[in-house]
């Protein structure tokens, strides 16, 4: 599962990253365009100002005596002190400053006297001359002003991204989740299916991309239903075909044993009877295993675990061999309900009790405990099972170190049933709270 990844997260992340990259590229492109447009606007302003100021400056120069100090042009109104973005000088052909703006230097600008645009020492200059070539007007603005205007424009283009990209990301996540919601619906429908519900998953309203998947799953479920039905039929037919001959053989052997009483063949007949009874137990376990693997525990209904334990304990107590060897402990006075199949859980608990009676110490009783947390524990006294044996006890035909006879299928049956029921099987040796013995605990899901 380490390689698992989220389609929703990957799709949302890719869309958000793609939009962010495209947006940044668009902003950079806009900056280039804005920069060119700003330069055009500023250059046009320089040129327009030079062309309008030149005749005004010439008229002003005619009305005033030129003292050669590069005086400022007179203003008709009282203009307060201010910073000028554009400065200009009116110069003659020799380069002498005749008129200048308020913030312009009294010294000539380091700009050559030729018409057109010039970049010099952080300034952008435009020079215009009179038709006779005697006078030149030069208008300048600082390159820093242009960079400042461009920077402010970029800031106002980029600043909204801090809000718009997270907002776009939220919208993308919500839209992706909504679009991918049918996938979650298919997943839930598959998860809810079990041995008792193999109905097809409805495909109405599914997007075209999911329809083939739903169709394939439905085909798989139909094949699974046929396979489970075949397994159940095999188990039922085998029960009839195997139990009957073994029971008939035991009946005939019982009559033969009566006839051979007091003869040398009686002991041999008893041994054969023991073998047949062992075969009958093995056949019963194999049939239980077949039923378990066919999905007997997939059915779900509320089951009272206290009632199941009471019926099983009473059944074993009716056997004279176990009348005094089993004890029931219920830790609550209420019903303990779990979602499972009553026949399946009865088979599982019966196997645990049989194992405890066969492999446990005859001097100590087997305790069957039902707890409010929907658990059933079967505990017996006896030697401790080594950890390496504990790890394989739920495998088929695996037994503990006890010398008692057994098929080695009991815990495999229990593990299969509990797994299908959605519960867990815990094995402990020594038993909790004791230095010896063995405990098996079944924990089942709640009813809701």
C-alpha positions as semicolon CSV with decimal commas, in nm:
position;residue;x (nm);y (nm);z (nm)
1;X;0,000;0,000;0,000
2;X;0,303;0,231;0,012
3;X;0,261;0,305;-0,360
4;X;-0,104;0,412;-0,325
5;X;-0,187;0,767;-0,432
6;X;-0,493;0,986;-0,436
7;X;-0,647;1,062;-0,776
8;X;-0,835;1,359;-0,628
9;X;-0,523;1,512;-0,471
10;X;-0,306;1,456;-0,776
11;X;-0,567;1,600;-1,011
12;X;-0,635;1,900;-0,786
13;X;-0,263;1,965;-0,737
14;X;-0,192;1,944;-1,110
15;X;-0,475;2,184;-1,194
16;X;-0,378;2,434;-0,923
17;X;-0,011;2,422;-1,025
18;X;-0,102;2,453;-1,393
19;X;-0,326;2,754;-1,331
20;X;-0,062;2,918;-1,111
21;X;0,208;2,868;-1,375
22;X;-0,016;2,998;-1,654
23;X;-0,112;3,296;-1,442
24;X;0,250;3,380;-1,368
25;X;0,341;3,346;-1,736
26;X;0,048;3,574;-1,822
27;X;0,165;3,829;-1,564
28;X;0,521;3,822;-1,701
29;X;0,389;3,867;-2,054
30;X;0,172;4,155;-1,935
31;X;0,473;4,314;-1,766
32;X;0,668;4,308;-2,094
33;X;0,375;4,462;-2,281
34;X;0,312;4,722;-2,010
35;X;0,678;4,816;-2,003
36;X;0,677;4,882;-2,379
37;X;0,350;5,075;-2,356
38;X;0,478;5,286;-2,065
39;X;0,792;5,371;-2,259
40;X;0,580;5,472;-2,557
41;X;0,358;5,690;-2,338
42;X;0,653;5,858;-2,164
43;X;0,839;5,910;-2,491
44;X;0,528;6,057;-2,649
45;X;0,490;6,292;-2,351
46;X;0,852;6,403;-2,386
47;X;0,809;6,468;-2,756
48;X;0,474;6,645;-2,713
49;X;0,609;6,864;-2,435
50;X;0,917;6,961;-2,635
51;X;0,711;7,051;-2,941
52;X;0,467;7,264;-2,736
53;X;0,730;7,432;-2,520
54;X;0,962;7,535;-2,801
55;X;0,744;7,815;-2,948
56;X;0,640;7,930;-2,598
57;X;1,001;7,947;-2,484
58;X;1,101;8,143;-2,797
59;X;0,821;8,396;-2,735
60;X;0,927;8,432;-2,371
61;X;1,286;8,474;-2,478
62;X;1,192;8,760;-2,714
63;X;1,006;8,943;-2,441
64;X;1,290;8,930;-2,190
65;X;1,646;9,045;-2,198
66;X;1,885;8,755;-2,201
67;X;2,141;8,788;-1,921
68;X;2,297;8,452;-2,004
69;X;2,232;8,286;-1,671
70;X;1,982;8,037;-1,802
71;X;1,687;8,189;-1,624
72;X;1,357;8,017;-1,548
73;X;1,054;8,086;-1,761
74;X;0,810;8,326;-1,598
75;X;0,478;8,193;-1,469
76;X;0,160;8,393;-1,481
77;X;0,040;8,235;-1,157
78;X;0,207;8,177;-0,823
79;X;0,329;7,816;-0,853
80;X;0,425;7,649;-0,519
81;X;0,740;7,447;-0,475
82;X;0,702;7,099;-0,625
83;X;0,897;6,812;-0,774
84;X;0,895;6,802;-1,150
85;X;0,891;6,470;-1,333
86;X;0,989;6,643;-1,656
87;X;1,262;6,907;-1,681
88;X;1,375;7,106;-1,984
89;X;1,635;7,352;-2,109
90;X;1,628;7,590;-2,405
91;X;1,979;7,611;-2,552
92;X;2,137;7,792;-2,842
93;X;2,353;7,630;-3,106
94;X;2,664;7,679;-2,893
95;X;2,506;7,485;-2,605
96;X;2,442;7,781;-2,375
97;X;2,132;7,751;-2,155
98;X;1,887;8,029;-2,231
99;X;1,578;7,911;-2,043
100;X;1,515;7,622;-1,804
101;X;1,242;7,467;-1,594
102;X;1,217;7,502;-1,218
103;X;1,410;7,182;-1,130
104;X;1,651;7,188;-1,424
105;X;2,021;7,247;-1,367
106;X;2,177;7,580;-1,467
107;X;2,448;7,381;-1,642
108;X;2,377;7,231;-1,984
109;X;2,245;6,876;-1,986
110;X;2,506;6,621;-2,099
111;X;2,288;6,553;-2,402
112;X;2,409;6,614;-2,757
113;X;2,235;6,887;-2,958
114;X;2,069;6,667;-3,216
115;X;1,698;6,601;-3,262
116;X;1,556;6,277;-3,127
117;X;1,572;6,053;-2,819
118;X;1,885;5,993;-2,613
119;X;1,956;5,786;-2,298
120;X;2,223;5,930;-2,074
121;X;2,318;5,894;-1,704
122;X;1,980;5,760;-1,590
123;X;1,779;6,010;-1,798
124;X;1,565;5,977;-2,108
125;X;1,593;6,290;-2,322
126;X;1,422;6,427;-2,629
127;X;1,569;6,712;-2,830
128;X;1,374;6,937;-3,067
129;X;1,519;7,232;-3,268
130;X;1,389;7,535;-3,452
131;X;1,368;7,536;-3,831
132;X;1,668;7,767;-3,856
133;X;1,873;7,542;-3,628
134;X;1,960;7,824;-3,387
135;X;1,768;7,704;-3,080
136;X;1,724;7,361;-2,920
137;X;1,486;7,253;-2,648
138;X;1,567;6,939;-2,451
139;X;1,306;6,768;-2,228
140;X;1,419;6,494;-1,987
141;X;1,263;6,254;-1,740
142;X;1,435;6,013;-1,503
143;X;1,444;5,642;-1,592
144;X;1,371;5,578;-1,223
145;X;1,023;5,730;-1,269
146;X;0,950;5,480;-1,544
147;X;1,080;5,189;-1,335
148;X;0,868;5,304;-1,042
149;X;0,556;5,315;-1,259
150;X;0,636;4,970;-1,400
151;X;0,697;4,829;-1,050
152;X;0,366;4,960;-0,920
153;X;0,189;4,809;-1,219
154;X;0,357;4,470;-1,156
155;X;0,266;4,481;-0,786
156;X;-0,099;4,540;-0,866
157;X;-0,090;4,258;-1,120
158;X;0,075;4,010;-0,882
159;X;-0,091;4,107;-0,554
160;X;-0,433;3,962;-0,647
161;X;-0,267;3,623;-0,702
162;X;-0,226;3,584;-0,326
163;X;-0,607;3,573;-0,301
164;X;-0,708;3,441;-0,642
165;X;-0,481;3,133;-0,651
166;X;-0,602;2,996;-0,312
167;X;-0,961;3,077;-0,414
168;X;-0,911;2,902;-0,749
169;X;-0,750;2,610;-0,563
170;X;-1,051;2,578;-0,332
171;X;-1,289;2,585;-0,627
172;X;-1,081;2,320;-0,809
173;X;-1,075;2,092;-0,502
174;X;-1,451;2,119;-0,458
175;X;-1,520;2,060;-0,827
176;X;-1,280;1,761;-0,844
177;X;-1,438;1,605;-0,535
178;X;-1,784;1,652;-0,680
179;X;-1,682;1,509;-1,017
180;X;-1,509;1,208;-0,855
181;X;-1,799;1,141;-0,614
182;X;-1,931;0,852;-0,830
183;X;-1,602;0,668;-0,771
184;X;-1,664;0,684;-0,396
185;X;-2,017;0,557;-0,458
186;X;-1,886;0,257;-0,652
187;X;-1,631;0,189;-0,378
188;X;-1,899;0,196;-0,109
189;X;-2,123;-0,031;-0,314
190;X;-1,842;-0,284;-0,360
191;X;-1,749;-0,271;0,008
192;X;-2,108;-0,332;0,117
193;X;-2,138;-0,644;-0,096
194;X;-2,088;-0,978;0,075
195;X;-2,177;-1,345;0,053
196;X;-2,540;-1,264;0,124
197;X;-2,555;-0,967;-0,114
198;X;-2,403;-1,023;-0,454
199;X;-2,656;-0,808;-0,639
200;X;-2,518;-0,603;-0,929
201;X;-2,399;-0,250;-0,861
202;X;-2,642;-0,003;-1,021
203;X;-2,482;0,186;-1,308
204;X;-2,744;0,459;-1,347
205;X;-2,598;0,809;-1,350
206;X;-2,240;0,685;-1,378
207;X;-1,994;0,871;-1,602
208;X;-1,890;0,687;-1,916
209;X;-1,539;0,631;-1,773
210;X;-1,682;0,429;-1,482
211;X;-1,939;0,225;-1,674
212;X;-1,685;-0,037;-1,799
213;X;-1,545;-0,076;-1,445
214;X;-1,893;-0,124;-1,298
215;X;-1,978;-0,375;-1,572
216;X;-1,658;-0,573;-1,504
217;X;-1,724;-0,575;-1,129
218;X;-2,080;-0,696;-1,187
219;X;-1,951;-0,975;-1,411
220;X;-1,700;-1,070;-1,142
221;X;-1,973;-1,075;-0,878
222;X;-2,191;-1,300;-1,095
223;X;-1,902;-1,543;-1,130
224;X;-1,840;-1,522;-0,757
225;X;-2,205;-1,594;-0,684
226;X;-2,190;-1,903;-0,906
227;X;-1,868;-2,018;-0,738
228;X;-2,010;-1,971;-0,388
229;X;-2,327;-2,154;-0,484
230;X;-2,117;-2,440;-0,621
231;X;-1,917;-2,451;-0,297
232;X;-2,231;-2,456;-0,085
233;X;-2,381;-2,729;-0,302
234;X;-2,059;-2,928;-0,273
235;X;-2,060;-2,896;0,106
236;X;-2,425;-3,003;0,133
237;X;-2,382;-3,297;-0,105
238;X;-2,058;-3,403;0,060
239;X;-2,228;-3,403;0,401
240;X;-2,477;-3,651;0,273
241;X;-2,230;-3,860;0,075
242;X;-1,959;-3,882;0,345
243;X;-2,153;-3,887;0,669
244;X;-2,390;-4,163;0,567
245;X;-2,127;-4,428;0,477
246;X;-1,921;-4,353;0,788
247;X;-2,231;-4,372;1,011
248;X;-2,336;-4,696;0,844
249;X;-1,987;-4,842;0,892
250;X;-1,994;-4,746;1,262
251;X;-2,337;-4,906;1,303
252;X;-2,224;-5,228;1,139
253;X;-1,904;-5,227;1,343
254;X;-2,106;-5,180;1,663
255;X;-2,307;-5,494;1,583
256;X;-1,987;-5,678;1,497
257;X;-1,832;-5,573;1,827
258;X;-2,129;-5,716;2,015
259;X;-2,091;-6,042;1,827
260;X;-1,716;-6,059;1,896
261;X;-1,740;-5,997;2,271
262;X;-1,520;-6,238;2,459
263;X;-1,319;-6,332;2,150
264;X;-0,972;-6,233;2,028
265;X;-1,123;-6,012;1,756
266;X;-1,307;-5,781;2,000
267;X;-1,002;-5,561;2,068
268;X;-0,937;-5,524;1,697
269;X;-1,298;-5,425;1,637
270;X;-1,268;-5,156;1,908
271;X;-0,959;-5,014;1,740
272;X;-1,137;-5,004;1,406
273;X;-1,430;-4,824;1,573
274;X;-1,192;-4,561;1,714
275;X;-1,044;-4,510;1,369
276;X;-1,388;-4,465;1,215
277;X;-1,493;-4,221;1,485
278;X;-1,176;-4,021;1,419
279;X;-1,255;-4,031;1,048
280;X;-1,608;-3,910;1,123
281;X;-1,467;-3,615;1,322
282;X;-1,222;-3,532;1,043
283;X;-1,503;-3,545;0,784
284;X;-1,711;-3,313;1,003
285;X;-1,420;-3,066;1,032
286;X;-1,355;-3,075;0,659
287;X;-1,721;-3,002;0,593
288;X;-1,714;-2,714;0,840
289;X;-1,403;-2,578;0,670
290;X;-1,570;-2,607;0,329
291;X;-1,875;-2,421;0,459
292;X;-1,656;-2,152;0,615
293;X;-1,457;-2,098;0,296
294;X;-1,780;-2,094;0,094
295;X;-1,880;-1,775;0,277
296;X;-2,106;-1,900;0,557
297;X;-1,996;-1,610;0,781
298;X;-2,059;-1,335;0,526
299;X;-2,423;-1,308;0,623
300;X;-2,497;-1,027;0,869
301;X;-2,770;-1,018;1,133
302;X;-2,783;-0,917;1,502
303;X;-2,681;-1,218;1,715
304;X;-2,689;-1,241;2,096
305;X;-2,349;-1,384;2,189
306;X;-2,466;-1,470;2,542
307;X;-2,742;-1,691;2,404
308;X;-2,499;-1,866;2,167
309;X;-2,252;-1,934;2,449
310;X;-2,525;-2,064;2,683
311;X;-2,661;-2,307;2,422
312;X;-2,315;-2,443;2,338
313;X;-2,209;-2,484;2,700
314;X;-2,537;-2,663;2,777
315;X;-2,480;-2,891;2,476
316;X;-2,132;-2,992;2,601
317;X;-2,257;-3,040;2,958
318;X;-2,507;-3,297;2,836
319;X;-2,207;-3,509;2,736
320;X;-2,109;-3,700;3,048
321;X;-1,740;-3,664;2,970
322;X;-1,755;-3,285;2,995
323;X;-2,032;-3,225;3,250
324;X;-1,795;-3,089;3,514
325;X;-1,521;-2,957;3,284
326;X;-1,680;-2,643;3,139
327;X;-1,783;-2,317;3,304
328;X;-1,968;-2,017;3,157
329;X;-1,881;-1,662;3,270
330;X;-2,098;-1,370;3,149
331;X;-1,963;-1,027;3,244
332;X;-2,291;-0,840;3,188
333;X;-2,661;-0,881;3,258
334;X;-2,758;-0,740;2,915
335;X;-2,767;-0,889;2,569
336;X;-2,437;-0,871;2,384
337;X;-2,530;-0,816;2,019
338;X;-2,294;-0,851;1,725
339;X;-2,342;-0,843;1,347
340;X;-2,267;-1,197;1,229
341;X;-2,426;-1,526;1,124
342;X;-2,552;-1,732;1,416
343;X;-2,465;-2,070;1,260
344;X;-2,116;-1,954;1,165
345;X;-2,032;-1,811;1,507
346;X;-2,171;-2,123;1,675
347;X;-1,938;-2,339;1,464
348;X;-1,642;-2,118;1,556
349;X;-1,709;-2,119;1,931
350;X;-1,783;-2,495;1,927
351;X;-1,443;-2,558;1,772
352;X;-1,270;-2,344;2,033
353;X;-1,445;-2,532;2,316
354;X;-1,362;-2,872;2,161
355;X;-0,995;-2,771;2,127
356;X;-0,986;-2,650;2,487
357;X;-1,144;-2,974;2,618
358;X;-0,919;-3,200;2,410
359;X;-0,589;-3,019;2,458
360;X;-0,644;-2,862;2,802
361;X;-0,567;-3,005;3,143
362;X;-0,838;-3,238;3,276
363;X;-0,786;-3,105;3,632
364;X;-0,890;-2,746;3,543
365;X;-1,225;-2,641;3,390
366;X;-1,254;-2,473;3,052
367;X;-1,384;-2,118;3,092
368;X;-1,613;-1,964;2,829
369;X;-1,639;-1,587;2,886
370;X;-1,867;-1,334;2,715
371;X;-1,777;-0,965;2,756
372;X;-1,975;-0,647;2,674
373;X;-1,721;-0,556;2,403
374;X;-1,867;-0,836;2,183
375;X;-1,589;-1,080;2,259
376;X;-1,602;-1,449;2,347
377;X;-1,296;-1,597;2,519
378;X;-1,230;-1,969;2,567
379;X;-0,952;-2,043;2,815
380;X;-0,803;-2,374;2,928
381;X;-0,518;-2,479;3,156
382;X;-0,217;-2,666;3,026
383;X;0,137;-2,622;2,906
384;X;0,247;-2,305;2,731
385;X;0,250;-2,321;2,351
386;X;0,588;-2,201;2,211
387;X;0,574;-1,876;2,010
388;X;0,692;-2,046;1,691
389;X;0,395;-2,284;1,714
390;X;0,151;-2,002;1,795
391;X;0,237;-1,837;1,463
392;X;0,109;-2,134;1,258
393;X;-0,178;-2,266;1,470
394;X;-0,443;-2,119;1,237
395;X;-0,295;-2,302;0,937
396;X;-0,464;-2,619;0,818
397;X;-0,358;-2,945;0,985
398;X;-0,140;-2,761;1,237
399;X;-0,166;-2,861;1,602
400;X;-0,003;-2,756;1,924
401;X;0,249;-2,960;2,115
402;X;-0,023;-3,157;2,302
403;X;-0,033;-3,532;2,246
404;X;-0,412;-3,544;2,225
405;X;-0,563;-3,649;1,895
406;X;-0,710;-3,393;1,660
407;X;-0,744;-3,301;1,294
408;X;-0,557;-2,970;1,314
409;X;-0,848;-2,792;1,140
410;X;-1,034;-2,634;1,432
411;X;-0,846;-2,304;1,452
412;X;-0,829;-2,280;1,070
413;X;-1,210;-2,300;1,063
414;X;-1,239;-2,039;1,340
415;X;-0,995;-1,802;1,168
416;X;-1,182;-1,827;0,836
417;X;-1,521;-1,762;0,997
418;X;-1,401;-1,471;1,210
419;X;-1,224;-1,309;0,914
420;X;-1,540;-1,326;0,701
421;X;-1,745;-1,191;0,991
422;X;-1,524;-0,881;1,002
423;X;-1,389;-0,969;1,347
424;X;-1,054;-1,073;1,488
425;X;-0,911;-1,387;1,649
426;X;-0,653;-1,346;1,925
427;X;-0,447;-1,638;2,056
428;X;-0,260;-1,614;2,386
429;X;-0,029;-1,860;2,559
430;X;0,009;-1,836;2,848
431;X;-0,347;-1,723;2,908
432;X;-0,388;-1,361;3,028
433;X;-0,348;-1,342;3,405
434;X;-0,189;-1,686;3,425
435;X;0,154;-1,837;3,385
436;X;0,027;-2,127;3,176
437;X;-0,263;-2,239;2,963
438;X;-0,408;-2,116;2,636
439;X;-0,674;-1,857;2,551
440;X;-0,854;-1,787;2,224
441;X;-1,055;-1,464;2,197
442;X;-1,308;-1,383;1,922
443;X;-1,397;-1,014;1,881
444;X;-1,693;-0,928;1,657
445;X;-1,822;-0,599;1,508
446;X;-2,108;-0,412;1,667
447;X;-2,461;-0,409;1,527
448;X;-2,465;-0,046;1,406
